[in-house]
Amino acid sequence: MKIAILPGDGIGTEIMAEAVKVLRVLDLKFETETAPVGGAAYETAGHPLPESTLALAKAADAVLFGAVGDWKYDKLERALRPEQAILGLRKHLGLFANFRPAICYEQLTHASSLKPELVAGLDILIIRELTGDIYFGQPRGRRTAVDGHFPGAEEGFDTMRYSRPEIERIAHVAFQAARKRSKRLTSVDKANVLETSQLWKDVMTQVHAQYPDVELDHMYVDNAAMQLVKAPKKFDVVVTGNMFGDILSDEAAMLTGSIGMLPSASLDKHNKGLYEPSHGSAPDIAGKGIANPLATILSAAMMLKFSLNQPEAAARIEAAVQSVLAQGLRTADIWSEGTRKVSTREMGDAVVAAITKTITG
Protein backbone atom coordinates (compact mmCIF):
# COMPACT_ATOMS: atom_id res chain seq x y z
CA MET A 1 0.00 0.00 0.00
CA LYS A 2 1.29 3.44 -0.90
CA ILE A 3 -0.13 6.55 0.76
CA ALA A 4 0.51 10.04 -0.57
CA ILE A 5 0.89 12.46 2.34
CA LEU A 6 -0.01 16.06 1.45
CA PRO A 7 0.16 18.19 4.63
CA GLY A 8 -0.50 21.58 2.99
CA ASP A 9 -0.63 24.88 4.87
CA GLY A 10 -1.42 26.34 8.28
CA ILE A 11 -2.19 23.63 10.81
CA GLY A 12 -1.97 21.02 8.06
CA THR A 13 1.56 19.95 8.97
CA GLU A 14 0.71 19.64 12.68
CA ILE A 15 -2.43 17.56 12.32
CA MET A 16 -0.87 15.40 9.61
CA ALA A 17 2.07 14.51 11.86
CA GLU A 18 -0.36 13.09 14.42
CA ALA A 19 -2.35 11.10 11.86
CA VAL A 20 0.82 9.54 10.41
CA LYS A 21 1.99 8.71 13.93
CA VAL A 22 -1.29 6.88 14.55
CA LEU A 23 -1.04 4.96 11.26
CA ARG A 24 2.48 3.79 12.04
CA VAL A 25 1.55 2.26 15.39
CA LEU A 26 -0.93 -0.08 13.68
CA ASP A 27 1.86 -2.31 12.36
CA LEU A 28 0.49 -2.35 8.81
CA LYS A 29 2.67 -2.75 5.74
CA PHE A 30 2.54 0.50 3.80
CA GLU A 31 4.87 3.14 2.45
CA THR A 32 4.34 6.88 2.50
CA GLU A 33 5.66 9.72 0.37
CA THR A 34 5.18 13.35 1.26
CA ALA A 35 4.77 16.22 -1.22
CA PRO A 36 3.94 19.93 -1.01
CA VAL A 37 0.50 21.21 -1.92
CA GLY A 38 -1.38 24.50 -1.66
CA GLY A 39 0.49 27.59 -0.54
CA ALA A 40 3.51 25.50 0.46
CA ALA A 41 3.75 24.21 -3.11
CA TYR A 42 3.31 27.70 -4.54
CA GLU A 43 6.29 28.85 -2.51
CA THR A 44 8.54 26.04 -3.76
CA ALA A 45 7.20 25.35 -7.26
CA GLY A 46 5.12 28.39 -8.24
CA HIS A 47 1.86 26.41 -8.40
CA PRO A 48 -0.49 25.02 -5.71
CA LEU A 49 -0.62 21.61 -7.42
CA PRO A 50 2.74 20.87 -9.06
CA GLU A 51 2.98 18.09 -11.63
CA SER A 52 5.13 16.03 -9.26
CA THR A 53 2.51 16.21 -6.49
CA LEU A 54 -0.28 15.29 -8.90
CA ALA A 55 1.77 12.37 -10.24
CA LEU A 56 2.29 11.09 -6.70
CA ALA A 57 -1.42 11.36 -5.93
CA LYS A 58 -2.25 9.41 -9.10
CA ALA A 59 0.29 6.68 -8.34
CA ALA A 60 -0.71 6.19 -4.69
CA ASP A 61 -3.42 3.85 -3.43
CA ALA A 62 -4.85 6.67 -1.31
CA VAL A 63 -4.16 10.31 -0.50
CA LEU A 64 -4.13 11.73 3.03
CA PHE A 65 -4.59 15.50 2.82
CA GLY A 66 -4.15 18.15 5.50
CA ALA A 67 -5.48 21.61 4.67
CA VAL A 68 -4.62 24.45 2.31
CA GLY A 69 -4.99 28.20 2.35
CA ASP A 70 -3.60 31.35 3.91
CA TRP A 71 -4.80 34.94 3.80
CA LYS A 72 -1.47 36.08 2.36
CA TYR A 73 -2.32 34.33 -0.92
CA ASP A 74 -5.70 36.02 -1.37
CA LYS A 75 -4.33 38.55 -3.86
CA LEU A 76 -2.92 35.92 -6.21
CA GLU A 77 -4.82 35.23 -9.41
CA ARG A 78 -7.42 32.56 -8.72
CA ALA A 79 -5.59 29.79 -10.62
CA LEU A 80 -2.60 30.12 -8.25
CA ARG A 81 -4.44 30.28 -4.94
CA PRO A 82 -3.90 27.34 -2.56
CA GLU A 83 -7.53 26.22 -2.71
CA GLN A 84 -7.12 25.36 -6.39
CA ALA A 85 -5.00 22.39 -5.33
CA ILE A 86 -7.91 20.50 -3.80
CA LEU A 87 -10.19 21.35 -6.72
CA GLY A 88 -7.50 20.14 -9.11
CA LEU A 89 -7.02 16.87 -7.24
CA ARG A 90 -10.76 16.20 -7.26
CA LYS A 91 -10.90 16.83 -10.99
CA HIS A 92 -7.78 14.91 -12.07
CA LEU A 93 -8.45 11.94 -9.78
CA GLY A 94 -12.16 11.73 -10.64
CA LEU A 95 -13.20 12.11 -7.01
CA PHE A 96 -16.91 12.65 -7.45
CA ALA A 97 -18.37 11.28 -4.20
CA ASN A 98 -17.69 13.08 -0.93
CA PHE A 99 -18.64 11.33 2.32
CA ARG A 100 -18.93 13.57 5.37
CA PRO A 101 -20.14 11.82 8.51
CA ALA A 102 -21.44 14.07 11.27
CA ILE A 103 -21.36 12.10 14.51
CA CYS A 104 -21.95 13.63 17.92
CA TYR A 105 -19.94 11.62 20.41
CA GLU A 106 -21.62 11.08 23.76
CA GLN A 107 -18.82 12.94 25.53
CA LEU A 108 -19.27 16.04 23.34
CA THR A 109 -23.01 16.66 23.44
CA HIS A 110 -22.35 19.68 25.66
CA ALA A 111 -20.05 21.19 23.03
CA SER A 112 -22.76 21.40 20.38
CA SER A 113 -24.46 24.71 19.73
CA LEU A 114 -27.80 22.90 20.13
CA LYS A 115 -29.45 21.44 23.22
CA PRO A 116 -28.02 18.04 24.22
CA GLU A 117 -31.33 16.26 23.66
CA LEU A 118 -31.33 17.39 20.01
CA VAL A 119 -27.86 16.03 19.21
CA ALA A 120 -27.33 13.09 21.57
CA GLY A 121 -26.80 10.04 19.37
CA LEU A 122 -26.61 12.12 16.18
CA ASP A 123 -25.19 10.15 13.25
CA ILE A 124 -25.71 11.72 9.81
CA LEU A 125 -23.90 10.87 6.59
CA ILE A 126 -23.86 13.67 4.01
CA ILE A 127 -22.92 12.58 0.49
CA ARG A 128 -21.90 15.50 -1.68
CA GLU A 129 -21.38 15.37 -5.44
CA LEU A 130 -17.92 16.81 -5.87
CA THR A 131 -16.91 17.43 -9.47
CA GLY A 132 -19.92 19.17 -11.03
CA ASP A 133 -22.23 22.08 -10.23
CA ILE A 134 -21.38 25.76 -10.11
CA TYR A 135 -17.81 25.22 -8.89
CA PHE A 136 -16.78 23.69 -12.22
CA GLY A 137 -19.45 24.94 -14.66
CA GLN A 138 -18.46 26.94 -17.71
CA PRO A 139 -18.72 29.69 -18.80
CA ARG A 140 -17.64 31.76 -15.82
CA GLY A 141 -15.85 35.04 -15.34
CA ARG A 142 -16.31 38.80 -15.15
CA ARG A 143 -17.52 41.15 -17.86
CA THR A 144 -19.46 44.30 -18.64
CA ALA A 145 -23.18 43.58 -18.56
CA VAL A 146 -25.09 44.13 -21.79
CA ASP A 147 -28.53 43.54 -20.30
CA GLY A 148 -30.17 42.93 -16.94
CA HIS A 149 -30.90 45.58 -14.31
CA PHE A 150 -27.61 47.42 -14.71
CA PRO A 151 -26.36 47.27 -18.33
CA GLY A 152 -22.85 48.65 -18.68
CA ALA A 153 -21.89 47.70 -15.12
CA GLU A 154 -19.25 45.13 -14.21
CA GLU A 155 -20.75 41.75 -13.37
CA GLY A 156 -19.51 38.32 -12.33
CA PHE A 157 -21.08 35.12 -13.60
CA ASP A 158 -20.85 31.38 -12.91
CA THR A 159 -22.72 28.49 -14.51
CA MET A 160 -24.54 25.87 -12.48
CA ARG A 161 -24.87 22.67 -14.50
CA TYR A 162 -25.28 18.94 -14.05
CA SER A 163 -25.55 16.13 -16.60
CA ARG A 164 -27.69 13.03 -16.16
CA PRO A 165 -24.67 10.66 -15.83
CA GLU A 166 -23.16 12.83 -13.08
CA ILE A 167 -26.38 12.68 -11.08
CA GLU A 168 -26.95 8.98 -11.74
CA ARG A 169 -23.56 7.91 -10.41
CA ILE A 170 -23.85 9.90 -7.17
CA ALA A 171 -27.41 8.61 -6.78
CA HIS A 172 -26.20 5.00 -6.90
CA VAL A 173 -23.50 5.76 -4.33
CA ALA A 174 -26.07 7.35 -2.02
CA PHE A 175 -28.67 4.60 -2.32
CA GLN A 176 -26.03 1.94 -1.70
CA ALA A 177 -24.78 3.81 1.36
CA ALA A 178 -28.35 4.12 2.67
CA ARG A 179 -28.81 0.36 2.26
CA LYS A 180 -25.96 -0.20 4.72
CA ARG A 181 -27.54 2.08 7.31
CA SER A 182 -31.23 2.63 8.07
CA LYS A 183 -32.39 2.57 4.42
CA ARG A 184 -33.49 6.20 4.46
CA LEU A 185 -32.20 8.77 1.97
CA THR A 186 -32.96 12.48 1.74
CA SER A 187 -32.16 14.18 -1.57
CA VAL A 188 -31.66 17.94 -1.24
CA ASP A 189 -32.25 20.32 -4.15
CA LYS A 190 -33.88 23.61 -5.15
CA ALA A 191 -36.19 22.21 -7.83
CA ASN A 192 -38.80 24.92 -7.29
CA VAL A 193 -36.37 27.50 -8.73
CA LEU A 194 -33.49 25.85 -10.62
CA GLU A 195 -33.62 23.75 -13.79
CA THR A 196 -30.44 22.03 -12.62
CA SER A 197 -32.22 20.94 -9.46
CA GLN A 198 -35.31 19.77 -11.34
CA LEU A 199 -33.11 17.43 -13.38
CA TRP A 200 -31.44 16.32 -10.14
CA LYS A 201 -34.80 15.51 -8.57
CA ASP A 202 -36.07 13.70 -11.67
CA VAL A 203 -32.97 11.52 -11.93
CA MET A 204 -32.98 10.70 -8.21
CA THR A 205 -36.60 9.60 -8.51
CA GLN A 206 -35.83 7.43 -11.52
CA VAL A 207 -32.79 5.76 -9.93
CA HIS A 208 -34.86 5.12 -6.80
CA ALA A 209 -36.83 2.52 -8.79
CA GLN A 210 -33.72 0.30 -8.61
CA TYR A 211 -33.66 0.54 -4.80
CA PRO A 212 -37.25 -0.17 -3.68
CA ASP A 213 -36.00 -1.15 -0.21
CA VAL A 214 -34.72 2.40 0.44
CA GLU A 215 -37.10 5.16 1.47
CA LEU A 216 -36.47 8.35 -0.52
CA ASP A 217 -37.69 11.84 0.29
CA HIS A 218 -36.90 15.16 -1.39
CA MET A 219 -36.25 18.41 0.47
CA TYR A 220 -35.50 21.94 -0.68
CA VAL A 221 -32.12 23.15 0.50
CA ASP A 222 -33.46 26.06 2.55
CA ASN A 223 -35.78 23.71 4.45
CA ALA A 224 -32.95 21.20 4.90
CA ALA A 225 -30.79 23.91 6.45
CA MET A 226 -33.60 24.75 8.86
CA GLN A 227 -34.37 21.12 9.73
CA LEU A 228 -30.69 20.40 10.46
CA VAL A 229 -30.87 22.77 13.42
CA LYS A 230 -34.49 22.05 14.34
CA ALA A 231 -34.55 18.24 14.30
CA PRO A 232 -31.20 16.92 13.04
CA LYS A 233 -31.77 13.31 14.13
CA LYS A 234 -34.55 12.99 11.56
CA PHE A 235 -31.81 12.73 8.92
CA ASP A 236 -29.76 9.64 8.21
CA VAL A 237 -28.17 9.78 4.73
CA VAL A 238 -28.35 13.04 2.79
CA VAL A 239 -27.31 13.38 -0.86
CA THR A 240 -26.98 16.72 -2.62
CA GLY A 241 -25.02 18.73 -5.17
CA ASN A 242 -21.63 20.33 -4.79
CA MET A 243 -22.54 23.80 -3.53
CA PHE A 244 -25.45 22.78 -1.31
CA GLY A 245 -23.35 19.93 0.10
CA ASP A 246 -20.49 22.27 0.89
CA ILE A 247 -22.76 24.47 2.98
CA LEU A 248 -24.91 21.81 4.65
CA SER A 249 -21.98 19.62 5.67
CA ASP A 250 -20.31 22.54 7.46
CA GLU A 251 -23.59 23.34 9.18
CA ALA A 252 -23.89 19.71 10.28
CA ALA A 253 -20.31 19.85 11.56
CA MET A 254 -21.23 22.39 14.20
CA LEU A 255 -24.00 20.15 15.50
CA THR A 256 -21.28 17.75 16.64
CA GLY A 257 -19.50 20.33 18.78
CA SER A 258 -16.56 21.21 16.55
CA ILE A 259 -15.63 20.97 12.89
CA GLY A 260 -12.30 19.76 14.28
CA MET A 261 -13.97 16.39 14.84
CA LEU A 262 -15.20 15.76 11.30
CA PRO A 263 -13.34 13.58 8.79
CA SER A 264 -14.21 13.21 5.12
CA ALA A 265 -13.57 10.93 2.17
CA SER A 266 -13.67 11.84 -1.51
CA LEU A 267 -13.90 8.74 -3.70
CA ASP A 268 -13.66 7.76 -7.35
CA LYS A 269 -15.63 4.95 -8.98
CA HIS A 270 -13.06 2.38 -7.77
CA ASN A 271 -13.05 3.61 -4.15
CA LYS A 272 -9.64 5.20 -4.45
CA GLY A 273 -9.89 8.29 -2.34
CA LEU A 274 -8.56 11.49 -0.90
CA TYR A 275 -9.08 11.79 2.84
CA GLU A 276 -9.06 15.09 4.69
CA PRO A 277 -10.50 16.81 7.75
CA SER A 278 -13.54 18.94 7.01
CA HIS A 279 -11.95 22.02 8.60
CA GLY A 280 -9.57 24.47 6.97
CA SER A 281 -5.95 25.49 7.44
CA ALA A 282 -6.63 27.92 10.33
CA PRO A 283 -3.49 30.04 9.79
CA ASP A 284 -4.35 32.10 12.87
CA ILE A 285 -3.52 29.18 15.18
CA ALA A 286 -0.82 27.50 13.09
CA GLY A 287 2.31 26.66 15.05
CA LYS A 288 0.62 27.09 18.43
CA GLY A 289 0.09 23.38 19.03
CA ILE A 290 -3.59 23.78 19.84
CA ALA A 291 -5.27 22.41 16.70
CA ASN A 292 -7.50 19.37 17.01
CA PRO A 293 -5.94 16.41 15.11
CA LEU A 294 -8.90 14.06 15.60
CA ALA A 295 -10.63 14.88 12.29
CA THR A 296 -7.43 14.01 10.43
CA ILE A 297 -6.90 10.87 12.49
CA LEU A 298 -10.49 9.81 11.79
CA SER A 299 -9.93 10.61 8.10
CA ALA A 300 -7.04 8.13 8.20
CA ALA A 301 -9.48 5.58 9.63
CA MET A 302 -11.85 6.22 6.72
CA MET A 303 -8.92 5.71 4.35
CA LEU A 304 -8.18 2.32 5.87
CA LYS A 305 -11.83 1.33 5.60
CA PHE A 306 -12.73 2.57 2.11
CA SER A 307 -9.52 2.46 0.04
CA LEU A 308 -7.04 0.15 1.78
CA ASN A 309 -9.35 -2.69 2.85
CA GLN A 310 -8.28 -2.59 6.49
CA PRO A 311 -11.58 -2.31 8.38
CA GLU A 312 -10.21 -3.80 11.60
CA ALA A 313 -7.41 -1.25 11.75
CA ALA A 314 -9.94 1.51 11.07
CA ALA A 315 -12.08 0.26 13.94
CA ARG A 316 -9.06 0.38 16.26
CA ILE A 317 -8.53 4.05 15.47
CA GLU A 318 -12.20 4.90 15.97
CA ALA A 319 -12.27 3.03 19.29
CA ALA A 320 -9.10 4.81 20.40
CA VAL A 321 -10.64 8.22 19.68
CA GLN A 322 -13.69 7.23 21.74
CA SER A 323 -11.34 6.15 24.52
CA VAL A 324 -9.38 9.41 24.73
CA LEU A 325 -12.62 11.39 24.76
CA ALA A 326 -13.93 9.17 27.56
CA GLN A 327 -10.71 9.93 29.47
CA GLY A 328 -11.68 13.61 29.35
CA LEU A 329 -8.88 14.75 27.05
CA ARG A 330 -9.78 17.78 24.95
CA THR A 331 -8.08 20.19 22.59
CA ALA A 332 -9.06 23.85 22.95
CA ASP A 333 -11.95 23.71 20.46
CA ILE A 334 -13.85 21.06 22.46
CA TRP A 335 -12.60 21.86 25.97
CA SER A 336 -15.01 22.57 28.82
CA GLU A 337 -14.87 22.76 32.60
CA GLY A 338 -14.08 19.40 34.14
CA THR A 339 -12.02 18.14 31.21
CA ARG A 340 -8.28 18.25 30.59
CA LYS A 341 -6.98 20.58 27.89
CA VAL A 342 -4.21 19.00 25.80
CA SER A 343 -2.05 20.04 22.88
CA THR A 344 -2.18 18.73 19.33
CA ARG A 345 0.74 16.41 20.02
CA GLU A 346 -0.61 15.22 23.35
CA MET A 347 -3.92 14.29 21.72
CA GLY A 348 -2.08 12.30 19.06
CA ASP A 349 0.04 10.58 21.70
CA ALA A 350 -3.10 9.66 23.64
CA VAL A 351 -4.68 8.03 20.58
CA VAL A 352 -1.44 6.11 19.94
CA ALA A 353 -1.41 4.94 23.57
CA ALA A 354 -5.02 3.78 23.35
CA ILE A 355 -4.31 1.80 20.16
CA THR A 356 -1.17 0.28 21.66
CA LYS A 357 -3.15 -0.84 24.66
CA THR A 358 -5.70 -2.69 22.47
CA ILE A 359 -2.98 -4.30 20.33
CA THR A 360 -0.94 -5.55 23.31
CA GLY A 361 -4.06 -6.45 25.26
Secondary structure, DSSP 4 states (H G I P E B T S, - for coil): -EEEEEEESTTHHHHHHHHHHHHHTT----EEEE---THHHHHHHSSSS-HHHHHHHHHSSEEEEEE---GGGTTS-GGGSTTHHHHHHHHHHT--EEEEEEE--GGGGGGSSS-HHHHTT-EEEEEEE-SSGGGT-SS-EEEE-SSSSSTTSEEEE------HHHHHHHHHHHHHHHHTTTSEEEEEE-TTT-HHHHHHHHHHHHHHTT-TTSEEEEEEHHHHHHHHHH-GGG-SEEEE-HHHHHHHHHHHHHHTT-GGG-EEEEE-TTS-EEEEESS---TTTTTSS----HHHHHHHHHHHHHTS--HHHHHHHHHHHHHHHHTTEE-GGG--TTSEE--HHHHHHHHHHHHHHHHH-
